């Protein structure tokens, strides 16, 4: 694909263009038979193409048959008209034991103007099917480019977020309030049945995941149309999981209903169940799709409210409110580029998972960059800088003779940081096991000036496997319980933290990163200019602190660590 920043090729030593071995490309011209009533590519058809491309990529890596297990949120940025070309690229970002994450990028191409634009990107999880020899153990993905290294590293964090998604919904339900509206939800109910025929199945005689998604999108669109009496536009699909397979000969029962409507959008819940003969229904999949109705100027119209059905309808109604809150958090915190995310995002328990994801992801992105410049070195402590897009980042690197896990536990307790860093004076507030909130007070760098305080979210991560480091990520957040005070200036940390790599059983490489903000620059500007080496003294003190405390930590029971 031309001018595509998401796919990076480079020349190898043999003067050959490198291409990811798992990469699969599909190009399709949009014909009238692929289009909906508006002359635009049906989202169901697009989902089928995306699923097929991703499945082929997964099978190329696994060397065996694979099935779609889940798909993360998909946000459609543009529609695609008849006559345009759809270009889809899929590649495996990371493999775990028997599952793998596949990244999917969709672009649209206008053949007459040679213009291209991004439509959406998605992450799907595929599982390798058992062979006669038993459960498949997938080989590891070996990232070669900087972009591949970033996606490999972030895949572990996205996997963690998928596993906790259901818990977030449960936590939010008690905080939702119901609107009193006039349109009964039962008026939007749709039920349809499809017979699974050979053209609907893959080479494993299982129904294509993309085909199931296409059928689900069809009944969801009908349900949305019954509420608004217009042609709705699908804007996003929430993360969903396939709960079981469907095969040729199955009858697939598809049910859809509008769960809730908001000012400019509505959520439609869709369920797919399968049966054959007299068998009981098997739950195949559930999904939640968000629709808008656009006027002639492509502006979102105001929608009527929904009155939920008793019992299950009310539960779906409240869950839709919770999911809308999650979508906003994800769009606000996760989906934005790092430079678009406000520095201090308000923290509360409902968005803790997404702030934590953003916190760790930002640190991993800095760690994956490879164009750092060595600025200063003293006492085996190195200071590097990176200036990119009008933003300055720096990192400090050193080695210590302390095991990596002990280093991680000592550095992740910010309450002890004042023992080796004079800038840290006060730390308060505990959140949970992986994420902790701190108020850090630092003295002024100028005589008689005000000190600074920071409200920091510290997110800890242990390695997913041997190719991951220990991580301690830091970023600023705001807390209503801790507003700025007159005695100090509120500082901001956009992204900072430690990566801790185990180089041997006794030697650890520690790298501290910071994406400099105006509040941080005064503390390190003289070091970067080469006029001071205070960073060397600080991190030498850190090394002495770790050495002095490694034995006391090792003596503690594992649970205490």
MILUM-729558 format. One record per residue: residue in one letter; x, y, z of N, C-alpha, C, O in turn. Coordinates in steps of 0.1 Angstrom, whole numbers, plus 5000, padded with zeros to 4 digits. Example, Ala and Ser with C-alpha at 12.3 -4.5 7.8 and 13.67 -1.06 7.14 Angstrom:
<sites>
a513249435078512349555078513249675078514249675085 s512849785071513749895071512950005079513450115080 
</sites>
This chain:
<sites>
x500949885000500050005000500950125000501950135007 x500650224992501450344991501250435003500150445008 x502350495007502350605017501650555030500850625035 x501950435034501250375045502250375057503150295057 x502050465067502950465078502850355088503750335096 x501850275087501650165096502350035092502549945100 x502850025080503549915075504949955071505150045063 x505949905078507349945076508149845069508349725074 x508749875057509649785050511049845051511249965052 x512049755051513449805051514249715043513849595041 x515449755039516349675031517249585040517749635050 x517349465037518149375044519649385039519949455030 x520549305046521949305042522149255028523149285022 x521249175023521349125009520649214999520349164988 x520349335003519649434994518249384989517849404978 x517649314998516249274996515349345005515649365017 x514149375000513149445008512549345018512049245014 x512649375031512149295041510549295041510049405040 x509949185042508549175044508149075055508748965055 x507349115063506949025074506448895069505548895060 x506948785074506648655068505148615071504648525064 x504548675080503048645083502148745076500948725077 x502748835068501848935062501048885051501548815042 x499748915050498848875040498148995035497649075043 x498049015022497349125016496149085008496148975001 x495049155009493849135000493449264994493349365001 x493149264981492549384974491349344967491249244960 x490249424970488949394964488349524958488349624965 x487849514946487049634941485649614945485049514944 x485049724950483649724955482649734944482649834936 x481949624942480949614932479549644937479349644950 x478549664929477149694934476649574943475849604952 x477049454940476549344948477149344962476649274971 x478249424965478849434978478249554986478549574998 x477349634979476949764985475549754992474849664989 x475349845001474049865007473149954999473449994988 x472049995005471050084999471650224996471050294988 x472750265003473350395000474450394990475050494988 x474650274984475750264974477150264981478150294975 x477150224993478450215001478650065005477749985006 x479950025006480249895009479649845022479749915032 x478949735022478249685034479349645044480349585041 x479149685057480149655067480249505069481349455072 x479149435067479149295068480149225058480849135061 x480149275046481049225035482449265039483349175037 x482649385044484049425048484549335059485749295059 x483649295069484049215080484449075075485349015080 x483749025065484148895059485548895053486248805055 x485849005045487149015039488249025050489248965049 x487949105060488949125071489248995078490348965081 x488148915081488348795088489048695080489948615085 x488848685067489548595058490948625057491848535058 x491348755056492748795055493448765067494548715067 x492848795079493448775092493648625094494748585100 x492748545091492848395093493948335085494648255090 x494148385072495248335064496548375070497548295069 x496648495076497848535082498248445094499348405096 x497148425102497348335114497748195110498648145117 x497148145100497548005096498948005089499647895090 x499348115083500748115078501748105089502748035087 x501448165100502348165112502248025119503247965123 x501047975121500847855129501147735121501547635127 x501047735108501247615100500147515102500347395098 x498947555107497847465108496547545108496647675107 x495447485108494147555108493947645121494347605131 x493347755119493047845130491647895129490947895119 x491147935141489747985142489748115149490548145158 x488748205145488648335152488148315166487048265168 x488848365175488448365189487748495194486748485201 x488248605190487648735194488148845185489248825178 x487448955185487849075178487749195187486649205194 x488749275188488649395196487749505190487249485179 x487549615197486749715192487149765178488349775175 x486149785169486549835155485749975154484549975156 x486450075150485850205148486050235133487250245128 x484950255126485050285111485050435109484150505112 x486250475104486450625102485750675089485450795089 x485650595079485050635066484250525060484450405064 x483250565052482550465044483350445030484150525027 x482950345023483650305010482550294999481650215001 x482750374989481750374978481950264967483050214967 x480950244959481050144948482150204938482250324936 x482950104933484050144924485350174931486450174924 x485350184944486650204951487350064954486649964952 x488550074957489349944960489649944975490050034981 x489349824981489649804995490949724996491049614990 x491949775003493149705005493249665020493149755028 x493449545022493549495036494849425038495349345030 x495549465049496849395053496649335067496149405076 x497049215068496949145082498349085084498949035075 x498749095097500049025101499948995116499249055123 x500648885120500648835133501548935141502748945138 x501048995152501849085160502549005171503749035174 x501848905177502548825187501848695189500548685187 x502548595192501948455195502148425209503248455215 x501148365215501248325229501348165229501948115220 x500748095238500847955238500147885226500847825218 x498847905225498147855214497247955207496547925198 x497348085211496648195205497648295200498748305204 x497148385191497948485186497048605182495948595179 x497748725183497048855180497448885165498548885162 x496448915157496648955143496149095142495049135145 x497049185137496649325134496149335120496749275110 x495049405118494449425105494249575102493749645110 x494749615090494649745086493849755073494149685063 x492849845072492049855060492149995055491950095062 x492550005042492650135035491750125023491450025018 x491350245019490450265006491350334996492050424999 x491150294984491950354973491050394962490150324957 x491250524957490450574946491350564933492350634932 x490950474924491850444912491950564903492950574896 x491050654903491050774894491950884899492550954891 x491950904912492751014917494050964924494951044928 x494250834925495450774931495450814946496550814952 x494350844952494350884966493950764975493150684971 x494550754987494250644996494050705010494550815014 x493150635018492950685031492550565040492050455035 x492850575053492550475062491050465066490450565068 x490550335066489150315069489050265084488250325091 x489850175088489850125101491050035104491649985094 x491250005116492249905120491649815131490749865139 x492049695132491449605142492549505147493549485140 x492249445158493049335164492149215166491249225174 x492549105160491748985162492648875169493848875166 x492048795177492748685183492248555176491148525175 x493248475172493048345166493648235174494648255180 x493048125174493448005182493847895172493047865163 x494947835173495347725165494547605169494447565181 x494047535160493247415163494147295166495247285161 x493647205175494347085178494647005166493846995157 x495746945166496146845155496046705161495746685173 x496346605153496346465158497446445169497246365177 x498446535168499546525178499146585191499846575201 x497946655192497546725204497546875202497446925191 x497546945214497547095214498747155207499847105209 x498547255199499647325192500347415201499747495208 x501647415201502547515207503047605197503947565189 x502547735196502947825186504447875187504847885199 x505047885176506447945177506348095179505348155176 x507348155185507348295188507548385176508148345166 x506948505176507148605165508448675168508648715180 x509248695158510448765159510348905152510448905140 x510149005160509949145154511349195148512349175154 x511249255136512449305129512449455129513549515131 x511349515126511349665125510849725138510349655147 x511049855139510649925151509149915153508649905164 x508349925142506949915143506549775147505549765156 x507149675142506849535147507149515162506449455169 x508249575166508649565180507649635189507249585200 x507049755185506049825192504749735193504249725204 x504349685182503149605182503349475190502349435197 x504449415189504749295197504649325212504049245220 x505249435216505249475230503849515235503449475246 x503049585227501749625231500749515231499649525238 x500949415223500049295222499849235236498649195239 x500849225244500649175258499749255266498949205274 x499849395265498949475272497549475267496649475275 x497349465254495949445249495349315254494149315257 x496149215254495649085259495149095274494149035277 x495949165282495549185296494249265297493349225305 x494049355288492849435288491649355284490549375289 x491849265274490649175270490249095281489049075283 x491149045289490848945300490049015311489248945318 x490149145313489549215324488249295320487649355328 x487949285306486849365301485549345308484849435311 x485249215310483949185316483849235330482749275335 x484949245338484849295352484549445352483849485361 x485049515342484749665341483249685340482749775346 x482649605331481149625329480449605342479549685346 x480749495350480149465362480349585372479349625379 x481549635373481749745382480949875379480549945388 x480649895366479950015362478450015364477750115365 x477849885364476449875364475749945375474650005373 x476349945387475650005399475550155398474850215406 x476350215388476450355388475550415376475550535374 x474850325369474050375358472650415362472050355371 x472150515355470750565358469850545345470350555334 x468650515347467750485336466950615332466550685341 x466850635319466050745314464550695312464350575310 x463650785313462250745311461850785297461750905294 x461650695288461450725274460250655269459650565275 x459850695256458550655251458550535242457650455241 x459650515234459650405224459950275230461050255235 x459050175230459250045235460349975228460349975215 x461349915235462449845228461949725220462549685210 x460849665224460349545217460049575202459949485194 x459749695199459349735185460649715176460449705164 x461749715182463049705173463549565172464549535166 x462849475179463349335179463249275165462349285158 x464349195162464549135149464948985151465848965160 x464448895144464848755145464948695131463948715123 x466048635127466248585114466948445115467748435124 x466748355105467448235106468248215092467748255082 x469448155093470248135081470647985081471047935092 x470647925070471147785068472547795064472847855053 x473447735071474847735068475147635056474947515058 x475547695045475847615033477347605030478047685036 x477747525021479247515018479847645015481047675019 x479247735007479847865004480147955016480948045016 x479447925027479548005040480647945049480948015059 x481247835045482247765054483647785048483847805037 x484547765057485947775054486547635050485747545049 x487847625048488347495044488347395056488647275054 x487947435068487747345079486347305081485947245091 x485447335071483947315072483347385084482247345087 x483947485089483347565100482847695093483447745084 x481747745098481247875093482347985095482848005105 x482548065084483448175085483048265096481848305097 x483948305105483648405115483148535108482248605113 x483748575097483348695090481948685085481248785084 x481548565080480148545075479148555087478148615085 x479448505098478648515110478448665113477348715116 x479648735113479548885116478748955106478049055110 x478848915093478048985083476548965085475749055084 x476148845089474748815092474248895104473148945104 x475148905114474848985126474649125123473749195128 x475549185114475449325110474149345103473549455105 x473649255095472449265088471249285097470449375095 x471049195107469849205116470049325125469049385129 x471249365129471449485137471049605130470449695136 x471349615117470949735109469449745108468849855109 x468749625107467249625106466649675119465749765120 x467249635131466749675144466949825146466049895150 x468149875142468350015143467450095134466950205138 x467150045122466250115113464850125119464150225116 x464350025126463050025132462950135143461750185145 x464050175149463950285159463950415152463050505156 x464750435142464950575137464150595124464050705119 x463550485118462850495106463650565095463150655087 x464950535094465850585084466950485082466950375088 x467950515073469050425071470150465080470850565078 x470450375090471550405099472950365094473050295084 x473950435100475350405096476050335108476050395119 x476650225105477450155116478750225119479550245110 x478950265131480150345135481150265142482350285140 x480750165150481750085157481149955162479949935163 x482049855164481649725169482449705181483749715181 x481849665193482649645205483349515204483049425196 x484349505213485149375214484149255217483149265225 x484349145210483449035212484348905210485448905205 x483748795215484348665216483448555209482248555212 x484048475201483248355196483348245207484348205212 x482148205211482048105222482047965218482247875226 x481847935205481847805200481747805184481447905179 x482047695178482047685163480647665158479747615165 x480447695145479247655137479747585125480847615120 x478947485120479347405109478347395098477147445100 x478647345086477747325075476547245079476747145086 x475347295076474147225080473447285092472347255095 x474247365099473647435111472547535106472747595096 x471547555115470647665113471147775123471247755135 x471447895118471947995126470848095129470348155120 x470448105142469348205146470048335151470848335160 x469648445144470248575147469148665153468048675147 x469448715165468448805172469148935174470248945178 x468349045172468849185175467749265181466549245178 x468249365189467349455196468149575200469249565203 x467449695199468149815204468149815219467049825225 x469349815225469449805239469249945246468649955256 x469750045239469650185244469950285233470650255224 x469350405234469650505225470150635233469650655244 x471050705227471550825233471250945224470350925215 x471751055226471351175218471651155203470751175195 x472851105200473151095186473550945182474050925170 x473450855191473850715187472950615194472250645204 x472950495189472250385196473050265196473850235187 x472850175206473550055207472549935204471449935210 x472949855195472149735191472849615196474049595193 x472149525204472749405208472349295199471149285195 x473249205195473049095185473548965191474548965197 x472748865189473048725194472948625183472048635175 x473948545182473948435172473948305179474748275187 x472948215176472848085182472647985171472048015160 x473147855173473047755162472347635168472447605180 x471747555158471147425162471147345149471247395138 x471047215151470947115140469947015144470146945155 x468846985136467846895140467146925153466747045154 x467046835162466446855175467346905186466946905197 x468546935182469546975193469047115199468447195193 x469447135212469247265218470147365212471147335205 x469747495213470447605208471847615214471947605226 x472847645206474247665211474547815209474347865198 x475047875219475448025218476748035211477747985215 x476748105199477948115191478648245194479848255195 x477848355195478448485196477448595200476248575197 x477948695207477148815210477948935206479148935209 x477349035201478149155198477249285200476049275201 x477949395202477249525204477749625194478949655193 x476749675186477149765175476549905177475349915182 x477250005174476850145176476550205163477350205153 x475350255161474850315149474550465151474250515162 x474750545140474250685139473350695127473350615118 x472550805127471850845115472350975111472351075119 x472750985098473351105093472351185084471551115077 x472251315085471451395076472151425063473251365060 x471551505055472151535042473551605042474251595033 x473851665054475151725056476151635063477151685067 x475751505064476551405071476751445086477751405092 x475751515092475751535106474851435113473851395108 x475251405126474451305133473051365137473051475143 x472051285135470651335139470351295153471051205159 x469451365160468951335173468051215172467151205164 x468251115181467450995181466450985192466651045203 x465350915190464350895201464950805212465750725209 x464450825224464850735235464150605235463150585228 x464750515242464150375243463550345257464150395267 x462450275258461950225270462250075271461750005262 x463050035280463549895280462349795284461449835290 x462549675279461649565283461949535298463049565303 x460949475305461249435319462349335320462649265311 x462949325332463949225336465149235326466049325328 x465349135317466449135308466649265300467749305298 x465549325296465649445288466249555296467049635291 x465849565309466449665318467949645320468749735321 x468249515322469749485323470449525311471549585312 x469949495299470649535287470749685285471749735281 x469749755290469649895289470749955298471450045293 x470949905310471949965319473349925315474250005316 x473449805309474749765304475249845292476449875291 x474249895284474549975273475150115278476050165271 x474650165289475150285294476550265299477450355296 x476850155305478150125310479150105298480250155299 x478650045288479550025276479850155269480950175264 x478850245269479150375263480150455271481050515265 x480150445284481250505292482550445289483550515288 x482650315287483850245283484350295269485550315267 x483450305260483850345246484450485247485450515240 x483850575255484350715256485750715262486650785257 x485950625272487250615279488250565269489350625268 x487850465261488850415251489150515241490350525237 x488150585236488450685225489250795230490150845224 x488950835243489650955249491050915253491951005252 x491250795258492550765264493350675255494550695254 x492750575249493550465242493750495227494850495222 x492650525220492650535206493450655201493950655189 x493550765209494250885204495750855203496250765210 x496350925194497850925194498350985207497651065214 x499550955211500050995224500051145225499751195236 x500351215214500351365215498951425216498851545219 x497951345213496551405214495851375227494851435230 x496451295236495851265249496251375258497451405260 x495251435265495551535275496551485286496451365289 x497351565291498451525300497751465313497951345316 x496951535320496351495332494951455330494051535330 x494651325327493351275326492751245339493451185348 x491451285342490851255355490851105357490451025348 x491251065369491250915372490050885381489650965390 x489350775377488350715386488350565384488950515374 x487850485392487850335391487350285378487850185373 x486450355371485850305359486850315347486750235338 x487750415347488650425336490050385340491050405332 x490250325352491550285356492250195347493450205344 x491450095341492149995332492650065320493750025315 x491950165314492350225302493450325304494350345296 x493450395315494550485319495850405321496950435317 x495650285327496850195330497350145316498550145314 x496450115307496950065294497650175287498750155281 x497150295287497850415280499150445287500150475280 x499250425300500450455307501550355303502650395300 x501250225303502250125300502550135285503750115281 x501550155276501750165262502750275258503650255250 x502550395264503450505261504850475265505750505257 x505050405276506450365280507050265270508150275266 x506250165266506650065256507050125243507950085236 x506250235239506550295226507950365227508750365217 x508250435238509550495240510650395240511750415234 x510350275246511350175247511650115234512850065231 x510750115225510850055211511650145202512150095191 x511750275205512450365195513950325195514550285205 x514550345183515950305182516850415177518050385173 x516450535177517250645172517750745184517750865181 x517950685195518450765206519950815204520750745198 x520250935209521550985208522250995222521651055231 x523450935223524150945236524651085238525451145230 x524251145249524551285252525651295263526551385262 x525651205272526651215283526851085290525951005290 x528051055295528250935302529250955313530251025312 x528950905325529850915337529550805346528350765349 x530550745351530450635361529550515356528750465363 x529650485343528850385337527350405336526550315335 x527050535338525650575337525550665324526250765323 x524650625315524550695302523250775301522250725305 x523350895295522250975293522050985278522951035271 x520850955273520450965259519351055257518551075266 x519251125245518151205242517551175228518251105220 x516351215226515651185214514751305211513751325219 x514951385201514051495198513251455185513851425175 x511951455187511051405176509751475177509151485187 x509251525165507951595165507851705175506851715182 x508951785177508951895186508751855201508351925209 x509151725203509051675217510451615221511051545213 x510851645233512151595238511951475247511151485257 x512651365245512551255254514051225258514951255251 x514151175270515551135274515450995282514350965287 x516550925282516650805289517950795296518950845291 x517950725308519150705315519350555317518350485320 x520550505314520750365313521950325322522950385322 x521750215330522850165338522650015341521549965338 x523649945346523649805350523849795365524649865371 x523149705371523349675385523449525388522949445380 x524149495398524349345402523349305412523649265423 x522049315407520949275415519949205406519749245395 x519449085410518449015401517349105397516849195404 x516849085385515749165379514549175387513949285389 x514049065392512749065400512949145413511949225416 x514049135419514249215432514349365428513849455435 x515049395417515149535412513749595410513449705413 x512849515403511549555400510749585413510049695414 x510849505423510049525435510549645443509749715449 x511849665443512449785450512049915443511750015450 x512149915430511950045423510450075421510050185420 x509549975422508149995420507450055432506350095432 x508250045444507650105456508150255456509250285462 x507350345451507850485450507950545464508550655465 x507350485474507450545488508950545492509250615502 x509750455486511150445490512050525480513350525482 x511450585470512350655460513150775467514250805462 x512550835477513250945483514650895490515450975493 x514750765492516050715497517250725487518350725492 x516850745474517950765465517850875455518750915448 x516650935455516351055446515951175455514851165460 x516751275456516451395465515251465460514651545467 x514851445447513651525442512351475448511351545447 x512351355454511051295459511051305474511951255481 x509951375479509851395493508651335500508751285511 x507551325492506351275499505551185489505351225478 x505051075494504250985486503050935494503150905505 x501850935487500650885494499750815485499950815473 x498750735490497650675483497950545476498850545467 x497250445479497350315473496050285465494950305471 x496150235453494950195445494750045445493750005452 x495549965438495349825438496749755436497749825437 x496749625433497949555432498849605421500049615423 x498249635409499149675397499249825395500249865389 x498249895400498250045398498150115411497250085419 x499050215413499050285425499050435422499750485413 x498350515430498350665429499250725439499150685451 x500050815435501050885444500851035442500651085431 x501051105453501351255452502851275456503251235467 x503551325446505051335448505351485449504851565441 x506051525459506451665461507951675459508751605464 x508351775450509751795447510151935450509352025449 x511351955455511852085459512052175446512152125435 x512152305448512352395437513852385433514752355441 x514052405420515452395414516052535416517352545414 x515252635419515852775421515652815436514652775442 x516652885441516552925455515353015458515153115451 x514652985468513453065472512253035463511153095466 x512352955453511152935444510252825450510552755460 x509052815444508052715448508452585444509152565433 x508152485452508352345448507252305438506352375436 x507352175434506352125425505751995431506451925438 x504451975428503951845432503351785419502951845410 x503251645419502751575408501751465414502051405424 x500651445407499751335410500051225399499751245388 x500651115403501151015394500450885395500150835406 x500150825384499650685383500850605380501450615370 x501150505389502250415387501650275383500950215391 x502050225371501550095367502649995366503650025359 x502549885373503549775373503149665364502049625364 x504149605357503949495349505049395350506249435348 x504749265352505749165351505849115337504949135329 x506949055333507049005319506048895316505648815324 x505548905303504648805298505348685295504948575297 x506648695290507548585287508948645288509148755291 x509948555285511348595286511748715277512848775279 x510948745267511348845258510748985262510849085254 x510148985273509549115279510349165291510949075298 x510449295293511049345305510049355316508849345314 x510549375328509649435339509449575336510349645331 x508249625339507949765336507349835348506549785356 x507749965350507050055359506850185352507750265349 x505550205348505150325340504550435349503850405358 x504850555346504350675354503750775344504250805334 x502650835348502050945341501151025351500750975361 x500951145347500151235355498651205354498151175343 x497851215365496451215364495951325374496651385381 x494651345373494051445383493151365392492451275388 x493151415405492251355415491451465422492051565427 x490151455423489351565429489751585444489651685450 x490251475450490651475464492051545466492351575478 x492751575456494051635457494251745447494951735437 x493551855449493651975439495052045442495652015452 x495452125432496652205434496552285447495552335451 x497752315453497852395465498652515463499352525453 x498452615472499252735470500652725473501452805468 x501052625480502452605484503352545473504552555474 x502752495463503552425452502852445439501652475438 x503652435428503152435415502852295410503652205411 x501652275404501252145399502052115386501852185376 x502852005387503651965375502951855368502051795373 x503451825356502851725347503851625342504951675338 x503551505342504451395336503651335325502551265328 x504051345313503351285302503551135301502551055300 x504751095302505150955302506550935307507451005303 x506650845317507950815323507950675328506950615329 x509150635333509150505339510450425337511350465330 x510450295342511550215341511250085333510150035334 x512250045325512249905320513349835326514449895328 x513149715330514149635338514349505331513449415330 x515549485325515849365317516849275324517849315330 x516449145325517349045331518449005321518148945311 x519649045323520749005315521448875319522048805311 x521348845332521848715338521148705351520348795355 x521348595358520748575371521148685381520448695391 x522248755379522648855389522848995383523049085391 x522749005370523049135364521749185357521049105350 x521349305360520149365354520449505347521249585353 x519849525336519949655329518649735332517549695330 x518949855338517849945341517850065332518950125330 x516750095326516650215318515450295323514350255324 x515750425326514650515330514350605318515250665312 x513050625315512650705304511750825309511150815319 x511850935301510951045305510651125292511651165285 x509451145289508951235278508851375284507851405291 x509851455282509951585290508851675288508351695276 x508351735299507351845298507951965305509051955311 x507352085304507952205310508252185325509152245330 x507452105332507652085346508851995350509352005361 x509251915340510351825342511651885337512751855343 x511651955327512852005320513852075330515052055329 x513352165339514352235348515252135356516352175359 x514752015358515551925366516651855358517551795364 x516551855345517451775337518151855326518951805318 x517751985324518252065313519752085313520452075303 x520352105325521752125326522551995322523651995317 x521951875326522551745322522551725307523551685302 x521451755301521351745286522251835279522851795269 x522451955284523452045278524852015281525752075276 x525051915290526451875293527051965304528251965306 x526252045311526752145320526752085335527252145344 x526151965336526051905349526051755348525751705337 x526251685358526151535358525351495370525651385376 x524451575374523651535386522851405384522651325393 x522551375371521851245368522651135372522151025377 x524051145370524951035373524951015388524950895393 x524951115396524851105411523551035415523550955424 x522451085409521151025413521150875410520650805419 x521550835398521350695395522450615401522350485402 x523650675404524550595412524050575426524250465432 x523350675432522650655445521550545443521350465453 x520850535432519850435429520550295430520050195435 x521750285423522450155423522850115437522749995440 x523350205445523750175459522550135467522650045475 x521450195465520150165472519750025469519349945478 x519849985456519449845452520349745458519949645463 x521649775457522649685462522449665477522649545483 x522249775485522049765499520849695504520849635515 x519849685495518549625500518149495493517149435496 x519049445484518749325477518649205487517749115485 x519449195497519449085506518149085515517648985518 x517849205520516649215528515349175521514449115527 x515249215508514149175500514049025497512948965498 x515248975494515248825491514848745503514348635502 x515048795516514648725528513148725530512648645538 x512448815524510948825526510248705519510748655509 x509148665525508248555518507848615505507748735503 x507548515496507148555482505948645482505748745474 x504948615491503748695491503948835496503248925491 x504948855504505248995508505849075498505749195498 x506549005488507149085477506149125467506449185457 
</sites>
